[in-house]
Amino acid sequence: MAGFGAALLLGKGAAWASEPYPSKPVRLIVAWPPGSSADTSARLLAQKLAESLGHAFVVDNRPGASGIVGAEAVARAAPDGHTLLFNTANQASNRVVFPKLSYDPLTDFAPVSLIHRNVLSIAIHPSLPARTLEEFLLHARARPGTLSFGTPGMGTPHQLAGELLNQRAGIDMLHIPYKGGGPAVADLVSGQIPVSVASLAAVLPFMRAGRVRLLAITDSARYEEIPEVATLAESFPGFDVSGWSGVFAPAGTSAAVISRLNAEIGRALKLAETRRTMNAAGLVATHSSPEALGKLVRDDIERWTQVVRSGVKIG
């Protein structure tokens, strides 16, 4: 019976591989809410893929549990390429932060391509009496345990950046996880929280309107759209935390489908309009091979494991 069942599965996979792709609308499950940097990037990508592949790519936001809800849905989906996951670096970090996951990010997914690198920032509400990073750190050191910082969720690069800033700067901010970057930034803008480690995609419009103040970015180099904003590395050498987003298919998806998706994603990310739109939102369009994305996930899991072992509190 076991051999017969395996034959059925192989036959079904072969049938999927032989069908033209896509043969129906593709559901792109975004593990984060509308308004997040992942959602912004996913909607742009879905539009371009629909144009090139001739079938709709429907964005389906499934936020919750730091990206776990969306990932679970795709891990259980048929491996025919018509259900895909658009997730952030939490695809890797969740394995360290939540050891009892119902799926394995290394074995239950087939990497397709990296989509963008994500510039992160330290943003504060204008009511705080600080206009520079140095002034903010003096303010925070005088008030240990009283300031809070919001992020898109536990185990995000945003939380990692905030906790590392606590450690490197000798401050004690409390972490508040949200169900995505949009809600965290909304509370920052309204003054419900004083600080957020936020994606530039989420805060740039509010910075330009004077409703939030950017103190620094967490990348190692200044960002060309806002060259006046310093990096944390300028104050804390070696500080370098960035986010990313990528597309994944369920494990078992045929190599032919993965290859076609990867090629079309590469074409979409090379378009001047795509790169310009992402860049303006604080995202750096970045195509990769499936193998490179898989290596990034493995490397990030190891990186997060070492961070937790060093004593940085995550989760």
C-alpha positions in Angstrom: 0.0 0.0 0.0 2.8 2.4 0.8 4.3 1.9 -2.6 0.9 2.4 -4.3 0.4 5.7 -2.3 3.9 6.9 -3.3 3.1 6.1 -6.9 -0.1 8.1 -6.7 1.8 11.1 -5.3 4.4 10.8 -8.0 1.8 10.5 -10.7 0.0 13.6 -9.3 3.2 15.6 -9.2 4.0 14.6 -12.8 0.6 15.6 -13.9 1.0 19.1 -12.3 4.5 19.4 -13.9 3.1 18.6 -17.4 0.3 21.1 -17.3 0.9 24.6 -18.7 1.7 27.1 -15.9 -0.2 29.0 -14.7 -3.4 27.3 -15.7 -5.6 29.4 -13.4 -5.3 32.4 -11.1 -2.4 32.3 -8.7 -3.0 33.1 -5.0 -0.1 35.0 -3.5 -0.5 34.7 0.3 1.2 37.7 2.0 1.9 36.8 5.6 1.6 40.5 6.7 -1.3 43.0 6.7 -2.1 45.7 4.1 0.1 48.7 4.4 3.2 46.7 5.3 6.4 46.8 3.2 5.8 43.2 2.2 2.3 44.1 1.1 3.5 47.0 -1.0 6.1 44.9 -2.7 3.8 41.9 -3.2 1.1 44.0 -4.9 3.5 45.5 -7.3 5.0 42.1 -8.1 1.5 40.5 -8.5 0.6 43.1 -11.1 3.8 42.5 -13.1 3.5 38.7 -13.0 -0.2 38.9 -14.1 0.8 40.9 -17.1 3.7 38.6 -18.1 2.0 35.2 -17.3 -1.5 36.0 -18.5 -3.3 35.0 -15.3 -4.4 37.0 -12.3 -2.1 36.9 -9.3 -4.5 37.6 -6.4 -2.9 39.0 -3.2 -4.4 37.3 -0.1 -3.3 38.9 3.1 -3.0 36.4 6.0 -1.4 38.3 8.8 -0.9 36.9 12.3 1.6 35.3 14.7 4.7 37.0 13.1 4.1 35.5 9.7 3.2 32.0 10.9 -0.5 32.1 9.8 0.4 32.8 6.2 3.3 30.3 6.1 1.1 27.6 7.6 -1.5 28.1 4.8 1.1 27.7 2.1 2.9 24.7 3.7 -0.4 22.8 3.5 -1.3 23.9 -0.1 -1.1 21.8 -3.2 2.4 22.0 -4.7 1.2 23.1 -8.2 2.5 26.7 -8.1 -1.0 28.2 -7.8 -0.5 29.0 -4.1 2.6 31.0 -3.2 3.9 32.6 0.0 5.3 36.1 0.2 7.1 36.3 3.5 9.8 38.3 5.2 12.9 37.3 7.2 10.5 35.8 9.7 10.5 32.8 7.4 13.9 32.1 9.0 13.7 33.7 12.5 10.5 32.1 13.5 12.2 28.7 13.7 14.4 30.1 16.5 11.8 32.3 18.2 9.0 29.7 18.1 10.6 26.2 18.3 7.2 24.4 18.2 6.2 25.5 14.7 3.8 23.3 12.8 6.0 23.5 9.7 9.7 23.5 8.9 10.9 26.5 6.9 13.7 24.5 5.5 11.8 21.3 4.3 8.2 22.4 3.8 8.9 25.1 1.2 10.6 25.5 -2.1 12.4 28.8 -2.3 11.6 30.8 -5.5 13.4 34.2 -5.3 14.3 37.0 -3.1 12.2 40.1 -3.9 13.6 43.0 -2.0 16.0 44.1 0.8 14.3 46.2 3.3 15.8 49.4 4.9 14.8 49.7 8.6 14.8 52.9 10.7 14.5 54.1 14.2 11.5 56.5 14.2 10.1 58.5 17.1 7.0 60.6 17.7 7.7 64.4 17.4 6.5 64.9 21.0 9.8 63.3 22.3 12.4 66.0 23.2 15.0 64.7 20.8 16.0 65.7 17.3 19.1 63.5 16.9 20.0 59.9 17.9 22.4 61.2 20.5 19.7 63.3 22.2 17.3 60.4 22.1 19.8 58.0 23.7 20.4 60.5 26.5 16.6 60.8 27.0 16.2 57.0 27.0 19.2 56.3 29.4 17.6 58.7 31.9 14.3 56.7 31.8 15.1 53.0 31.8 12.1 50.7 31.3 9.7 53.6 30.5 10.0 53.9 26.7 8.5 51.3 24.4 9.2 50.5 20.8 6.7 49.0 18.4 7.6 46.5 15.6 5.7 44.4 13.1 6.0 41.4 15.5 8.1 39.1 17.6 11.2 37.7 15.9 11.3 40.3 13.1 14.5 42.0 12.1 12.9 45.1 13.5 12.8 43.6 17.0 16.4 42.3 16.5 17.5 45.9 15.7 15.7 47.3 18.7 17.1 44.7 21.1 20.6 45.2 19.7 20.3 48.9 20.1 19.2 48.3 23.8 22.4 46.2 24.2 24.9 48.4 22.3 23.6 51.8 23.6 23.0 50.8 27.2 19.3 51.7 27.2 16.2 49.7 28.2 13.2 50.1 25.9 10.3 47.6 26.1 9.2 45.8 23.0 5.6 45.9 21.8 4.9 43.4 18.9 2.1 44.3 16.5 0.5 42.3 13.7 2.4 44.0 11.0 4.3 47.2 10.4 1.2 49.3 9.4 -0.5 49.0 12.8 2.8 49.8 14.6 3.4 52.9 12.6 -0.2 54.0 13.0 0.2 54.0 16.7 3.5 55.8 16.4 1.9 58.6 14.3 -1.0 58.9 16.8 1.3 59.1 19.8 0.2 55.8 21.3 3.8 54.6 21.3 6.9 56.9 21.4 9.3 54.8 19.3 9.1 52.3 16.4 11.7 50.3 14.6 10.0 50.5 11.2 10.5 49.9 7.5 11.1 53.0 5.5 8.3 51.9 3.3 5.9 52.4 6.2 7.3 55.7 7.7 8.6 57.7 4.8 5.2 59.4 4.0 4.8 60.4 7.6 8.4 61.6 7.9 7.8 63.8 4.8 4.6 65.2 6.4 6.4 66.0 9.6 4.4 63.5 11.6 7.3 61.2 12.7 11.0 61.9 13.1 13.7 59.5 11.7 16.8 59.3 13.9 18.8 56.6 12.0 18.6 53.7 9.7 19.9 50.2 10.7 21.8 49.5 7.5 25.6 49.9 7.3 25.3 52.6 4.6 23.1 55.7 4.3 20.1 55.4 2.0 20.1 57.5 -1.2 16.5 58.7 -0.8 17.3 60.2 2.6 21.0 60.9 2.7 20.6 63.2 5.7 19.6 60.4 8.0 22.6 58.7 9.7 23.2 55.0 10.2 23.4 53.3 13.6 26.8 52.0 12.4 28.1 55.5 12.5 27.6 55.5 16.3 27.9 51.8 16.9 30.5 50.2 14.5 29.4 47.0 12.9 25.7 47.6 13.5 23.9 46.2 10.4 20.4 44.8 10.4 18.2 44.7 7.3 15.0 43.0 6.4 14.1 41.1 3.3 11.1 39.5 1.5 11.0 36.5 -0.7 8.6 34.2 -2.5 8.2 30.5 -1.6 6.2 27.6 -3.0 5.1 24.5 -1.1 7.7 21.8 -1.0 7.3 19.4 -4.0 6.5 22.1 -6.5 8.1 21.1 -9.8 11.5 22.5 -10.8 9.9 23.7 -14.1 7.3 25.8 -12.3 10.0 27.2 -9.9 12.2 28.0 -12.8 9.5 29.8 -14.7 8.4 31.8 -11.7 12.0 32.8 -10.9 12.6 34.0 -14.5 9.4 36.1 -14.6 10.2 37.6 -11.2 13.6 38.5 -12.4 12.1 40.3 -15.4 9.6 42.1 -13.2 12.4 43.3 -10.8 14.5 44.6 -13.7 11.8 47.0 -14.9 12.7 50.6 -14.3 9.2 51.2 -12.9 9.5 48.4 -10.4 12.9 49.5 -9.1 11.8 53.2 -9.0 8.6 52.4 -7.0 10.4 50.1 -4.6 13.3 52.5 -4.1 11.0 55.4 -3.3 9.4 53.2 -0.6 12.7 52.2 1.0 12.9 48.8 -0.7 15.8 47.6 -2.8 14.6 45.3 -5.5 16.7 42.1 -5.4 16.4 39.1 -7.6 18.1 35.8 -6.6 18.2 32.2 -7.5 16.1 29.7 -5.6 19.3 28.3 -4.2 20.5 31.7 -2.9 17.2 32.3 -1.1 17.4 28.9 0.5 20.9 29.7 1.7 19.7 33.0 3.1 17.1 31.3 5.1 19.6 28.8 6.5 22.2 31.5 7.2 19.5 33.6 9.0 18.5 30.7 11.2 22.1 30.3 12.2 22.5 34.0 12.8 19.4 34.2 15.0 20.5 31.2 16.9 23.8 32.9 17.7 22.1 36.2 18.7 19.9 34.4 21.2 22.9 32.5 22.6 24.7 35.8 23.1 22.0 36.9 25.5 19.9 39.2 23.4 16.3 38.7 24.4 14.0 37.9 21.5 10.3 37.1 21.6 
